[in-house]
Amino acid sequence: MNPTALIMWLSALIIVTSATSYFFYKVLVTPHGKTESEDQPTPPVKSFDVS
């Protein structure tokens, strides 16, 4: 393997590994956000007896 190919392979490996590690860490550290359904209470269901 010539030096240019080795440098290219190592740089690609380092970039992909660091990006994966960064986003994995970000997923683990970020707190869980509330969804829109959790923010607003659901109104009581009105059921009408038709029979």
KEMAR-122821 format. One record per atom (N, C-alpha, C, O): z, x negated, y negated; chain; residue in three letters; atom name; residue number from 1. Coordinates in pm, whole numbers, plus 50000, padded with zeros to 5 digits. Layout:
<pamars>
{{Z X Y} A ala CA NUM}
...
</pamars>
This chain:
<pamars>
{{50000 49914 50117} A met N 1}
{{50000 50000 50000} A met CA 1}
{{50000 49909 49877} A met C 1}
{{50083 49820 49864} A met O 1}
{{49908 49933 49788} A asn N 2}
{{49901 49848 49670} A asn CA 2}
{{50009 49889 49568} A asn C 2}
{{50061 50001 49576} A asn O 2}
{{50042 49803 49475} A pro N 3}
{{50152 49830 49382} A pro CA 3}
{{50130 49954 49294} A pro C 3}
{{50226 50023 49260} A pro O 3}
{{50008 49981 49258} A thr N 4}
{{49981 50098 49174} A thr CA 4}
{{50014 50227 49248} A thr C 4}
{{50075 50318 49192} A thr O 4}
{{49974 50235 49373} A ala N 5}
{{50002 50354 49453} A ala CA 5}
{{50152 50368 49478} A ala C 5}
{{50205 50480 49477} A ala O 5}
{{50220 50258 49498} A leu N 6}
{{50365 50261 49521} A leu CA 6}
{{50438 50310 49395} A leu C 6}
{{50530 50391 49405} A leu O 6}
{{50397 50262 49280} A ile N 7}
{{50458 50306 49154} A ile CA 7}
{{50431 50454 49130} A ile C 7}
{{50521 50527 49088} A ile O 7}
{{50311 50499 49156} A met N 8}
{{50276 50640 49139} A met CA 8}
{{50357 50728 49234} A met C 8}
{{50408 50832 49194} A met O 8}
{{50370 50686 49359} A trp N 9}
{{50446 50762 49459} A trp CA 9}
{{50593 50768 49421} A trp C 9}
{{50654 50875 49429} A trp O 9}
{{50651 50656 49380} A leu N 10}
{{50792 50655 49342} A leu CA 10}
{{50818 50740 49218} A leu C 10}
{{50918 50812 49213} A leu O 10}
{{50729 50733 49119} A ser N 11}
{{50750 50813 48999} A ser CA 11}
{{50738 50962 49028} A ser C 11}
{{50815 51042 48975} A ser O 11}
{{50643 51001 49111} A ala N 12}
{{50630 51142 49148} A ala CA 12}
{{50752 51189 49226} A ala C 12}
{{50801 51300 49204} A ala O 12}
{{50799 51106 49316} A leu N 13}
{{50917 51139 49396} A leu CA 13}
{{51040 51155 49307} A leu C 13}
{{51119 51248 49325} A leu O 13}
{{51057 51066 49213} A ile N 14}
{{51173 51072 49123} A ile CA 14}
{{51164 51194 49032} A ile C 14}
{{51266 51260 49009} A ile O 14}
{{51048 51225 48979} A ile N 15}
{{51032 51340 48890} A ile CA 15}
{{51059 51470 48964} A ile C 15}
{{51131 51556 48913} A ile O 15}
{{51002 51486 49082} A val N 16}
{{51021 51609 49159} A val CA 16}
{{51167 51625 49202} A val C 16}
{{51223 51735 49194} A val O 16}
{{51228 51517 49247} A thr N 17}
{{51368 51523 49290} A thr CA 17}
{{51461 51554 49174} A thr C 17}
{{51554 51633 49189} A thr O 17}
{{51438 51493 49059} A ser N 18}
{{51524 51518 48944} A ser CA 18}
{{51507 51660 48891} A ser C 18}
{{51606 51724 48854} A ser O 18}
{{51385 51711 48887} A ala N 19}
{{51363 51849 48841} A ala CA 19}
{{51428 51948 48936} A ala C 19}
{{51490 52045 48891} A ala O 19}
{{51416 51926 49066} A thr N 20}
{{51478 52014 49163} A thr CA 20}
{{51630 52010 49151} A thr C 20}
{{51695 52114 49156} A thr O 20}
{{51685 51892 49136} A ser N 21}
{{51830 51877 49122} A ser CA 21}
{{51880 51945 48994} A ser C 21}
{{51984 52011 48996} A ser O 21}
{{51808 51929 48885} A tyr N 22}
{{51848 51989 48758} A tyr CA 22}
{{51852 52141 48769} A tyr C 22}
{{51951 52202 48728} A tyr O 22}
{{51748 52202 48823} A phe N 23}
{{51745 52348 48831} A phe CA 23}
{{51843 52401 48934} A phe C 23}
{{51898 52509 48915} A phe O 23}
{{51868 52328 49042} A phe N 24}
{{51969 52367 49140} A phe CA 24}
{{52107 52365 49076} A phe C 24}
{{52186 52457 49097} A phe O 24}
{{52136 52262 48998} A tyr N 25}
{{52263 52253 48927} A tyr CA 25}
{{52276 52365 48824} A tyr C 25}
{{52383 52424 48809} A tyr O 25}
{{52167 52395 48755} A lys N 26}
{{52169 52500 48654} A lys CA 26}
{{52196 52636 48717} A lys C 26}
{{52268 52718 48659} A lys O 26}
{{52140 52661 48834} A val N 27}
{{52164 52787 48904} A val CA 27}
{{52310 52797 48947} A val C 27}
{{52369 52904 48940} A val O 27}
{{52368 52687 48991} A leu N 28}
{{52506 52691 49036} A leu CA 28}
{{52605 52708 48920} A leu C 28}
{{52709 52771 48938} A leu O 28}
{{52574 52654 48804} A val N 29}
{{52669 52653 48693} A val CA 29}
{{52657 52777 48604} A val C 29}
{{52756 52820 48546} A val O 29}
{{52538 52835 48592} A thr N 30}
{{52517 52948 48503} A thr CA 30}
{{52595 53070 48552} A thr C 30}
{{52586 53106 48669} A thr O 30}
{{52673 53134 48461} A pro N 31}
{{52747 53253 48504} A pro CA 31}
{{52654 53370 48529} A pro C 31}
{{52544 53378 48474} A pro O 31}
{{52701 53460 48612} A his N 32}
{{52621 53577 48647} A his CA 32}
{{52614 53671 48528} A his C 32}
{{52717 53710 48473} A his O 32}
{{52493 53707 48489} A gly N 33}
{{52475 53798 48376} A gly CA 33}
{{52478 53943 48422} A gly C 33}
{{52443 53975 48536} A gly O 33}
{{52521 54028 48333} A lys N 34}
{{52524 54170 48365} A lys CA 34}
{{52384 54228 48352} A lys C 34}
{{52307 54192 48263} A lys O 34}
{{52353 54317 48442} A thr N 35}
{{52225 54385 48434} A thr CA 35}
{{52237 54504 48340} A thr C 35}
{{52347 54538 48297} A thr O 35}
{{52126 54565 48308} A glu N 36}
{{52126 54677 48215} A glu CA 36}
{{52203 54795 48271} A glu C 36}
{{52266 54869 48195} A glu O 36}
{{52199 54815 48403} A ser N 37}
{{52271 54928 48463} A ser CA 37}
{{52422 54905 48460} A ser C 37}
{{52498 55002 48459} A ser O 37}
{{52467 54781 48459} A glu N 38}
{{52610 54753 48452} A glu CA 38}
{{52663 54768 48310} A glu C 38}
{{52781 54799 48291} A glu O 38}
{{52578 54748 48209} A asp N 39}
{{52622 54758 48071} A asp CA 39}
{{52646 54903 48029} A asp C 39}
{{52743 54931 47958} A asp O 39}
{{52562 54994 48071} A gln N 40}
{{52573 55133 48031} A gln CA 40}
{{52627 55215 48148} A gln C 40}
{{52576 55206 48260} A gln O 40}
{{52731 55295 48122} A pro N 41}
{{52784 55377 48232} A pro CA 41}
{{52684 55487 48269} A pro C 41}
{{52608 55535 48184} A pro O 41}
{{52685 55524 48394} A thr N 42}
{{52594 55630 48437} A thr CA 42}
{{52659 55765 48407} A thr C 42}
{{52777 55785 48433} A thr O 42}
{{52583 55856 48352} A pro N 43}
{{52639 55988 48321} A pro CA 43}
{{52665 56067 48450} A pro C 43}
{{52598 56045 48551} A pro O 43}
{{52761 56159 48446} A pro N 44}
{{52786 56237 48566} A pro CA 44}
{{52664 56323 48603} A pro C 44}
{{52595 56375 48516} A pro O 44}
{{52642 56337 48729} A val N 45}
{{52526 56413 48778} A val CA 45}
{{52562 56561 48775} A val C 45}
{{52664 56603 48828} A val O 45}
{{52476 56639 48711} A lys N 46}
{{52497 56784 48708} A lys CA 46}
{{52413 56846 48819} A lys C 46}
{{52290 56835 48819} A lys O 46}
{{52479 56911 48910} A ser N 47}
{{52405 56977 49018} A ser CA 47}
{{52423 57128 49002} A ser C 47}
{{52533 57176 48976} A ser O 47}
{{52317 57198 49017} A phe N 48}
{{52319 57344 49003} A phe CA 48}
{{52295 57406 49139} A phe C 48}
{{52200 57372 49209} A phe O 48}
{{52381 57498 49174} A asp N 49}
{{52366 57567 49301} A asp CA 49}
{{52267 57681 49283} A asp C 49}
{{52293 57776 49209} A asp O 49}
{{52155 57673 49351} A val N 50}
{{52047 57769 49332} A val CA 50}
{{52060 57886 49430} A val C 50}
{{52002 57993 49409} A val O 50}
{{52134 57866 49536} A ser N 51}
{{52138 57971 49637} A ser CA 51}
{{52224 58088 49601} A ser C 51}
{{52236 58183 49678} A ser O 51}
</pamars>
